[in-house]
Amino acid sequence: MNFALSEEQEQLRHQAREILGHECPPSRVRKLMESESAFDPDLSRVFAEAGWLGILVPEDLGGAGLSLLDAVVLLGEMGRAVVPGPFLASSVAATLALRHAGSRAQQKAWLPRMAKGEAVATLALVEGPEPRFDGVGVQARAHPRADGFRLDGTKLFVDAANSADLMLAAFRRGAPPREAKPASSGSFDGVALFAVERSAPGLAIEPLVSLDETRRSCEVRFSNVRVGREAVLPRSSAALARVLDGGAIAVAAECLGGAERALELAVDYVRTREQFGRPVGSFQAVQHLAAEAVAAIEPARALLWHAGWAFDARPREAPLAAAMAKVACAEVFRAVSRTAIEMFGGIGFTFENDMHLYFKRALANATAFGDGSFHRERVAQLAGF
Amino acid sequence: MDLDLASEDAVFREKLRAWLRQNLPRTARRRKVSQGEDPGARLAAMKAWQRKLHAAGYVAMGWPRQYGGQGATLMQQTLLSEELVRHKAPGLVGMMGLQMVGPTLIHWGTEEQKRRYLPRILAADELWCQGYSEPGSGSDLASLQTSALREEDHFVVNGQKIWTSNAQIADWMFCLVRTDKAAPKHAGISYLLIDMKTPGITIRPLLQMTKDAGFNEVFFDNVRVPVENVVGGLGQGWAVANTTLVHERNMLGSTTQTQNMFEALLRLARAAQRGGRPATEDPIVRQRLAGLKIQVEAMRFNAFRNLTATLQGRKPGIEASITKLVTCELNHQLAATALDLLGPYGVLYRGSKYLRDDGFWPYELMFSLGLIIGGGTAQIQKNIIAQRGLGLPRWK
């Protein structure tokens, strides 16, 4: 029994904190927020050189072949730095999708390039008007043709589609299910991911104006997009649930890192900020806010580590573990980033102060890969209520 | 990360489970809240259970062998307490001695004190109570006023203790007293062992909101205590007591108990009706239960994490405070959810013909509130987390 990160994982954390401290300080985050794409090829190169873009890519395809728990450690650091851009979309979600659902040919075509930072990919799943992270929500149709498929439909909230070279987009091949329990597992029957390149005629990508300016959440319209049979990721319906579990764990990791950093910054501030002739951090009213944040963060961390570990080591435990970690970490991030703003007081409400970066990221992450009520219902089903 | 047990630990747990299946008293499997039982007979049965466990080597396993323990690893001690709770074994009547005084004596006591007290703690021949809080000294424990003035080879103790659990059945009290009124607040305190049969001690039961009389006021009127009953030296009481406060916080925050309680809540929800169907089919109930389940599991895995840190030799920090704070509140929320599911049945109490689950839930709702306050209030735990954990400044 050993419930702790390994020495290598601790090293990865130190290395990531150091590199991100140099390469992705708040000033660069803000520059990227103001840029059109929020994507910085130079930063991407730094991540590629550190081996991060291929952290989940198998070694024989040019990656580091590490576990999801390793990625959780790295994502925690990225969450601390509110790193902009497509890391989560491309190096976690799309990489897991290719790894678990893709053919060998698809993997060979994309994963080595993604690991080197030569290509960016993203997962396009959600649609309106009822955005949901399961198969039931997939209504867009793939119409069979003689030599492949014709894709029609609109995907929403597609992370980093504006900078992606490859969309892994979910379409329904058969008739939609008549009635399905919400969030039920195995609900991806009849759904497949299609690998669609950015240059495909009929594809239109439009970034949505969003609170979280560190990322570009996009609308992706497929109008009469023609793809060959080889565009289908063959193991999609069996693997999609697992890919989304991995995504949920990744978002949870980012949330926890963000919560941890927001609290640190706020605690540092109240240590020195004085009112009534004493540091405001010496008031118990302020101390208890901080203590409650700690008491929320630490148990959530245990759920997160367990989920990251279970994803590879105990796959049967992973769906429940992922759902629990996502709920806990996303809630903690929302609560703590809000508390942190209160601890800063008036300055925390300004654009100049960094707290709103965390607060907005927390709001965006709360719904990414399934919101709280979705995952609580999954917990209820998976725990057999 | 690896959650599998080492093979020797797995073997240990199998043997323990087999022993529990053979030896667990059938009538004691459920926590008895219903009254009407003769207290004397109940006490005798509780002592018999501890002796049975002791004979099998399952009491105070972590103590060194020369003092009657097994020198067991922390892992095995944890497995033992988990399995006892999981099998709903009765609690140990000598818990105060086993968890608090025993470890204190092993750490601070003289050889003579160890030989005198430890065997009787193990065998439940002597039961202990804790004399810390006073009417004027709750969270600010170090302000305590009960005095012990030296007269030749005795201390003469005068004052009052309060919230003293089980004083009515205890043979001994471990007590914090002021032996030096001139010294600074913390430095004037000593840790004293007091025989409860000494003349001058009066015990007055306090009726709790649960209608149990589990705790008491204890009055000292010129109580003579031999000087050799001081532990750890004169004026060392604060340091001596602090070694065991950490044990108390761990004791109060058993996450296995919380898991059991969640399972009981789930059974209740399955049996309760909403719109003619089991309440577990109601989306609102499902959301609430799932939220609680997530918190229960978080504390379970957090306990693994804390255990690993301790096994790796990391010094204890604020982990015990987090566990105490979160687990006690979570227990309270589990009971509150049960009461909501029970509707008007939830407020029926002992003696009602319509009582559900032996009245466990309304009892637990109240009892858990007591634990949120006892053993260092929730607010004191938050002070500890903020000041010791985050290094925020204390204001004096």
Boltz contact constraints between the chains, C-beta under 6 A:
constraints:
  - contact:
      token1: [A, 1]
      token2: [B, 5]
      max_distance: 6.0
  - contact:
      token1: [A, 2]
      token2: [B, 2]
      max_distance: 6.0
  - contact:
      token1: [A, 2]
      token2: [B, 308]
      max_distance: 6.0
  - contact:
      token1: [A, 3]
      token2: [B, 304]
      max_distance: 6.0
  - contact:
      token1: [A, 3]
      token2: [B, 305]
      max_distance: 6.0
  - contact:
      token1: [A, 3]
      token2: [B, 308]
      max_distance: 6.0
  - contact:
      token1: [A, 4]
      token2: [B, 308]
      max_distance: 6.0
  - contact:
      token1: [A, 267]
      token2: [B, 390]
      max_distance: 6.0
  - contact:
      token1: [A, 279]
      token2: [B, 393]
      max_distance: 6.0
  - contact:
      token1: [A, 281]
      token2: [B, 392]
      max_distance: 6.0
  - contact:
      token1: [A, 282]
      token2: [B, 393]
      max_distance: 6.0
  - contact:
      token1: [A, 282]
      token2: [B, 395]
      max_distance: 6.0
  - contact:
      token1: [A, 287]
      token2: [B, 386]
      max_distance: 6.0
  - contact:
      token1: [A, 287]
      token2: [B, 392]
      max_distance: 6.0
  - contact:
      token1: [A, 288]
      token2: [B, 382]
      max_distance: 6.0
  - contact:
      token1: [A, 290]
      token2: [B, 386]
      max_distance: 6.0
  - contact:
      token1: [A, 290]
      token2: [B, 390]
      max_distance: 6.0
  - contact:
      token1: [A, 291]
      token2: [B, 382]
      max_distance: 6.0
  - contact:
      token1: [A, 291]
      token2: [B, 385]
      max_distance: 6.0
  - contact:
      token1: [A, 291]
      token2: [B, 386]
      max_distance: 6.0
  - contact:
      token1: [A, 294]
      token2: [B, 385]
      max_distance: 6.0
  - contact:
      token1: [A, 294]
      token2: [B, 389]
      max_distance: 6.0
  - contact:
      token1: [A, 295]
      token2: [B, 322]
      max_distance: 6.0
  - contact:
      token1: [A, 295]
      token2: [B, 325]
      max_distance: 6.0
  - contact:
      token1: [A, 295]
      token2: [B, 326]
      max_distance: 6.0
  - contact:
      token1: [A, 298]
      token2: [B, 322]
      max_distance: 6.0
  - contact:
      token1: [A, 299]
      token2: [B, 298]
      max_distance: 6.0
  - contact:
      token1: [A, 299]
      token2: [B, 299]
      max_distance: 6.0
  - contact:
      token1: [A, 299]
      token2: [B, 302]
      max_distance: 6.0
  - contact:
      token1: [A, 302]
      token2: [B, 298]
      max_distance: 6.0
  - contact:
      token1: [A, 302]
      token2: [B, 301]
      max_distance: 6.0
  - contact:
      token1: [A, 302]
      token2: [B, 302]
      max_distance: 6.0
  - contact:
      token1: [A, 302]
      token2: [B, 305]
      max_distance: 6.0
  - contact:
      token1: [A, 303]
      token2: [B, 298]
      max_distance: 6.0
  - contact:
      token1: [A, 303]
      token2: [B, 301]
      max_distance: 6.0
  - contact:
      token1: [A, 306]
      token2: [B, 301]
      max_distance: 6.0
  - contact:
      token1: [A, 309]
      token2: [B, 1]
      max_distance: 6.0
  - contact:
      token1: [A, 324]
      token2: [B, 294]
      max_distance: 6.0
  - contact:
      token1: [A, 324]
      token2: [B, 297]
      max_distance: 6.0
  - contact:
      token1: [A, 327]
      token2: [B, 294]
      max_distance: 6.0
  - contact:
      token1: [A, 328]
      token2: [B, 294]
      max_distance: 6.0
  - contact:
      token1: [A, 328]
      token2: [B, 298]
      max_distance: 6.0
  - contact:
      token1: [A, 376]
      token2: [B, 287]
      max_distance: 6.0
  - contact:
      token1: [A, 376]
      token2: [B, 290]
      max_distance: 6.0
  - contact:
      token1: [A, 376]
      token2: [B, 291]
      max_distance: 6.0
  - contact:
      token1: [A, 379]
      token2: [B, 290]
      max_distance: 6.0
  - contact:
      token1: [A, 379]
      token2: [B, 293]
      max_distance: 6.0
  - contact:
      token1: [A, 380]
      token2: [B, 286]
      max_distance: 6.0
  - contact:
      token1: [A, 380]
      token2: [B, 290]
      max_distance: 6.0
  - contact:
      token1: [A, 383]
      token2: [B, 293]
      max_distance: 6.0
  - contact:
      token1: [A, 385]
      token2: [B, 280]
      max_distance: 6.0
  - contact:
      token1: [A, 385]
      token2: [B, 286]
      max_distance: 6.0
  - contact:
      token1: [A, 385]
      token2: [B, 289]
      max_distance: 6.0
